[in-house]
Amino acid sequence: QFVLGPELGRGEGGGVRIATHIPTEKQFALKEISIGSKGHREQLMKELQTHRGCGRMQDIVELYDVFYEEGRVYLVLELMDWGSLQVLLQQQAERRARMDERVLSVILNKITRALHFLHDQHRLIHRDLKPANVVMGTEGVVKLSDFGVSRVLDQDAKGVTWVGTVGYMSPERLQGNQYSMKADIWSVGIIAIECALGHHPYMRSDGQESPLFEIMQRVVNEDVPIPQGSGLSPQLEDFIKCCLQKDEDMRWSAEQLLQHPFL
């Protein structure tokens, strides 16, 4: 019942295309997820249907439907036609530009509000928070995407790999320890630094990506990666430090961050 249009993006699990629903002529984003295991497919379908029951939240991309066809799971999602934060960061990197802190404050506020909704109202963890999963639409609307997918994909060989997400994982996750909703807050801090500096904080000085295990060691063993003379405002620096406490008991919650002066 869909006519497929241009591709909006592609990740580890599959692509996202603009899709027009023939009966209503309404446009959606159709996300394809390739999962090899039948058991994991069924688990994903069940989990996504559960998350549809969480109710609407203005800062989370709405999931309208889920269906299975020819070995793939498809998600019918609200269309966010400006692309992801990852695309915006790539454009910034090409211009060697930084994000204005006023814009960054709005983006982080939206992300944190969405996490507060997931954490406090539904006791759910996003688990794969990164710039590719923060999407934008007309008039500067910012929303969180890919909620509910990562827990199942982590178990499937064709799903999201550690290589794609390790740079945003908290120390407790990287060490294989138990973790809580505060793991998402660590990801917020890394996203904040990446937007503010124009590059990922664990990128090498020559501009190349660091190897997987080097990133893991630095996350676990090194201090908060804010370089000296970074030019960040005191409020933003403090916000980042509140997110990147290695002891998750000391790390702020989404509810606390919403009261932070930077937001």
C-alpha positions in Angstrom: 0.0 0.0 0.0 3.0 2.3 -0.2 4.9 3.9 -3.1 8.5 4.3 -2.2 10.3 7.6 -2.7 13.9 8.8 -2.1 16.1 7.3 0.5 16.5 9.5 3.6 19.4 7.5 5.1 21.0 4.2 5.8 22.2 2.6 9.0 23.6 -0.8 10.1 20.2 -2.4 10.2 18.8 -1.1 6.9 17.6 2.0 5.0 14.9 4.6 5.6 12.9 5.9 2.6 10.1 8.4 2.1 6.9 6.3 1.5 3.5 7.6 0.3 0.5 5.7 1.6 -1.6 5.1 -1.5 -5.1 5.2 0.0 -4.5 8.5 2.0 -1.6 10.0 -0.1 0.0 10.8 3.2 3.8 10.6 3.5 5.7 8.6 6.1 9.2 7.4 6.7 9.5 3.6 6.1 12.4 2.1 8.0 13.6 -1.4 7.0 15.3 -3.6 9.6 17.0 -6.8 8.5 16.9 -9.5 11.2 18.1 -13.1 10.6 16.6 -14.9 13.5 12.9 -15.6 13.5 12.8 -15.5 17.3 14.4 -12.0 17.3 12.0 -10.8 14.6 9.0 -11.9 16.7 10.6 -10.3 19.8 11.1 -7.0 17.9 7.6 -7.0 16.6 6.2 -7.6 20.1 8.5 -4.9 21.7 7.6 -2.3 19.1 3.9 -3.0 19.5 4.4 -2.6 23.3 6.1 0.8 22.7 3.2 2.0 20.5 1.1 1.6 23.6 3.3 4.1 25.5 1.2 6.9 24.1 2.3 9.9 22.1 5.0 12.3 23.2 5.8 15.4 21.2 9.6 14.9 21.4 9.6 11.2 20.2 9.1 10.2 16.5 5.7 8.5 16.3 5.5 4.9 15.3 2.3 4.3 13.3 2.6 0.6 12.3 4.9 -2.4 12.1 4.8 -5.2 9.6 6.9 -8.1 8.4 7.6 -8.9 4.7 10.3 -11.0 2.9 12.6 -11.5 5.8 12.5 -7.8 7.0 10.7 -5.8 9.6 9.3 -2.5 8.4 8.4 0.5 10.7 6.0 3.1 9.5 7.2 6.3 11.2 6.4 10.0 11.3 8.3 11.7 8.5 11.1 14.0 9.7 12.2 15.5 6.4 15.3 17.5 7.5 17.3 14.4 8.2 19.3 13.5 11.4 21.6 15.4 13.7 24.4 13.2 12.2 23.8 14.8 8.8 24.0 18.3 10.4 27.2 17.4 12.2 28.8 16.2 8.9 27.8 19.5 7.2 29.4 21.3 10.2 32.6 19.3 9.9 32.9 20.1 6.2 32.7 23.8 7.0 34.9 23.3 10.1 32.1 25.1 12.0 30.7 24.7 15.5 27.1 24.7 16.5 25.7 27.8 18.1 25.2 27.1 21.8 21.7 28.6 21.6 20.8 26.0 19.0 22.5 23.2 20.9 20.5 24.2 24.1 17.2 23.7 22.2 18.4 20.3 20.7 19.6 19.0 24.1 16.4 20.2 25.8 14.3 18.2 23.3 16.4 15.0 23.8 16.3 15.3 27.5 12.6 15.8 27.6 12.1 12.7 25.5 14.4 10.7 27.9 12.5 12.0 30.9 9.3 10.7 29.3 10.8 7.3 28.6 12.7 7.0 32.0 10.1 8.4 34.4 6.8 7.6 32.9 7.6 4.2 31.3 10.9 3.0 33.0 12.4 2.4 29.6 16.0 2.9 28.4 16.7 4.0 24.8 20.1 2.2 24.7 21.2 3.5 21.4 21.2 7.3 21.7 23.5 8.9 19.1 23.2 11.8 16.5 21.8 9.4 13.8 18.8 8.8 16.1 18.0 12.4 16.7 16.0 13.6 13.7 14.7 17.0 12.6 11.7 18.2 10.6 10.1 21.3 9.2 10.3 24.4 11.3 13.2 23.1 13.3 11.3 20.3 15.2 13.7 17.9 16.9 12.7 14.4 18.0 14.2 11.1 19.3 14.0 8.1 16.9 14.8 4.4 17.0 13.4 4.0 20.4 12.6 0.3 21.1 14.7 -1.2 18.4 18.2 -1.6 19.9 17.5 -4.1 22.6 16.5 -6.7 20.1 19.1 -5.7 17.5 21.9 -6.2 20.0 21.1 -9.9 20.1 21.1 -10.4 16.3 24.2 -10.7 14.2 22.6 -8.5 11.5 21.6 -5.8 13.9 23.4 -2.8 15.2 27.0 -3.6 16.0 29.2 -2.3 18.8 31.4 -0.5 16.3 28.5 1.8 15.4 27.5 2.8 18.9 30.5 2.3 21.2 31.5 5.9 21.1 28.3 6.9 22.9 28.2 4.0 25.4 28.7 4.6 29.1 31.6 3.1 31.1 29.3 0.7 32.9 28.0 -0.7 29.6 31.4 -1.0 28.1 32.6 -3.0 31.2 29.7 -5.3 30.9 28.2 -4.2 34.2 24.6 -3.7 35.0 23.3 -0.3 33.9 20.3 1.9 34.4 18.6 4.8 32.6 21.6 6.9 33.5 23.4 5.1 30.6 21.3 7.3 28.2 22.5 10.4 30.1 26.1 9.6 29.3 25.2 9.5 25.6 23.6 13.0 25.9 26.9 14.3 27.3 28.9 12.8 24.3 26.4 14.3 21.8 26.7 17.7 23.6 30.5 17.7 23.2 30.3 16.5 19.6 27.9 19.3 18.6 29.9 21.9 20.5 33.3 21.0 19.2 32.3 19.9 15.7 33.8 16.4 16.1 33.5 13.4 18.3 35.5 13.8 21.6 37.3 10.5 21.1 38.5 11.3 17.5 42.2 11.3 17.1 44.2 14.6 16.6 44.7 13.8 12.9 40.9 13.7 12.4 40.7 9.9 12.1 38.3 7.7 14.0 39.9 6.0 17.0 40.0 2.1 17.0 37.2 0.4 18.9 39.2 -0.8 21.8 41.1 2.5 22.2 37.7 4.3 22.6 36.6 1.7 25.2 39.8 2.2 27.2 39.6 6.0 27.1 35.9 6.0 28.1 36.6 3.8 31.1 39.9 5.2 32.2 40.2 8.9 31.2 38.6 12.1 32.5 35.8 13.9 30.7 37.1 14.7 27.2 36.7 18.5 27.2 40.0 19.9 25.7 41.7 22.9 27.4 40.8 26.2 25.8 37.7 24.6 24.1 35.8 27.9 24.2 32.7 26.3 25.7 30.6 28.5 28.0 30.8 27.6 31.7 27.1 26.5 31.7 27.7 24.1 28.8 30.8 22.7 30.4 29.0 22.1 33.6 26.1 20.4 31.8 28.5 18.1 30.1 30.2 17.2 33.3 26.8 16.4 34.9 26.2 13.9 32.1 29.6 12.4 32.1 30.1 11.3 35.7 31.7 7.9 35.5 29.9 6.9 38.7 26.3 6.6 37.5 25.0 7.3 41.0 26.6 10.8 40.7 25.4 11.2 37.1 22.3 13.5 36.8 18.9 12.2 35.8 16.9 13.5 32.9 14.6 15.2 35.4 17.6 17.0 37.0 19.1 18.0 33.7 15.8 19.7 32.7 16.5 22.1 35.6 20.1 22.8 34.5 20.8 26.5 33.6 22.1 25.5 30.1 18.7 24.2 29.1 
